[in-house]
């Protein structure tokens, strides 16, 4: 049952992401990317990592994809996109190399059959507790650094975007009028 | 194991059948309640008190021509309503609907999948449901539809933080993400209901829930006075019906979540048994949604964003901080 579920999810995810890469229609690309993200959470559920599966759902399917789709509003979603490939060879080489490196990194311990678990799951802890224990003891520093980095990015984003945030949008006067006067 | 699988399948089918029937009945209730609040009678002609209006609407929806506009992206256009309806029902899978009961000597637990992270799963799945309106709006090559899709994205970015932060404070108090633990925490009568400890979180969650289900002060996605029917402009027949079933199923889910997390769930309530108690609570929340719809005007998308990010989110953060301090002391 589990094997069947794994292969089902694996094949569907690969197929959906292949559509994302190869499709020239931006709407198909976005839909298949979102569907693939949903199915990846299925892999987490098979592994018994319920919490991470739901985090995958909320973060990638919810938040990240909502931002993508927000950017999609600037495109004509029903037409085909003309893609520009300036250096296809170079892209292929770099992409292929990094893919091979990733596969080797993640497959090496499995092939060597010696994947020691440095921080074995705590007995009796539920899923979120186990994640929290590792996150707030061993990985506390990377976790806090990531938090600070996100905070910096957020403040930068607000400063870049929010020049007139203290007035309501309906009360913002037209900028075009002002520039015309100056000209 | 086999019994478990068969039981789960039966439960899934029952939930699907009952909730979609209730969703259909919800449209009748909504028209009736709105009508009484506006001193009209509502549907009266088909059957006693217009009760068979439901069947008439159903026949109309099923037999109407399934129309796909020529410029639209056919595949996505056809998938979008299914996403809305499916995610609404998948979200219900992790909600305990009634207390345990005995049937033919077997103890039945009326929850399809008892996840230990139930509440996050429900919220995540309901968030994924927004892909329905989003893709529908973008696939139909209609400007009103596209505006509806843009508003979907804006609405999602507005309320999601408030939902998560408002529910965080009760989660901290209970110390679990399982909805059944929430229910058991409040088993000592009305005094132990979480609403007394977390009134702010309750109100924030309700407001965010209304935005999540596109109920009236925040139904910007299909605001008929501004953008015709928003994301549903080009839809007709059963595809349009699926959007509605999804929306009403989501309303019921929010009602269950609010009752279980804040109002004592399916614990028996004085002389009222638990099963009846939760049905009464969910009915009250359903009625409250209709009441709000009859009382309040729509707001603009920028007002929703202003409300969520400048008022509700700081309130929610303060609430979470105070709860944390109170728990430490």
HADDOCK unambig.tbl for C-alpha pairs under 7 A between the chains (distance, minus, plus):
assign (segid A and resid 51 and name CA) (segid B and resid 117 and name CA) 6.46 0.50 0.50
assign (segid A and resid 54 and name CA) (segid B and resid 120 and name CA) 6.58 0.50 0.50
assign (segid A and resid 54 and name CA) (segid B and resid 121 and name CA) 5.77 0.50 0.50
assign (segid A and resid 54 and name CA) (segid B and resid 124 and name CA) 6.75 0.50 0.50
assign (segid A and resid 57 and name CA) (segid B and resid 124 and name CA) 5.91 0.50 0.50
assign (segid A and resid 58 and name CA) (segid B and resid 124 and name CA) 4.89 0.50 0.50
assign (segid A and resid 61 and name CA) (segid B and resid 128 and name CA) 6.33 0.50 0.50
assign (segid A and resid 62 and name CA) (segid B and resid 127 and name CA) 5.87 0.50 0.50
assign (segid A and resid 62 and name CA) (segid B and resid 128 and name CA) 5.98 0.50 0.50
assign (segid A and resid 66 and name CA) (segid B and resid 153 and name CA) 6.07 0.50 0.50
assign (segid A and resid 70 and name CA) (segid B and resid 150 and name CA) 6.84 0.50 0.50
assign (segid A and resid 70 and name CA) (segid B and resid 153 and name CA) 5.97 0.50 0.50
assign (segid A and resid 73 and name CA) (segid B and resid 150 and name CA) 6.57 0.50 0.50
assign (segid A and resid 77 and name CA) (segid B and resid 138 and name CA) 6.15 0.50 0.50
assign (segid A and resid 77 and name CA) (segid B and resid 139 and name CA) 6.90 0.50 0.50
assign (segid A and resid 78 and name CA) (segid B and resid 72 and name CA) 6.62 0.50 0.50
assign (segid A and resid 78 and name CA) (segid B and resid 73 and name CA) 5.90 0.50 0.50
assign (segid A and resid 78 and name CA) (segid B and resid 139 and name CA) 6.19 0.50 0.50
assign (segid A and resid 78 and name CA) (segid B and resid 141 and name CA) 6.63 0.50 0.50
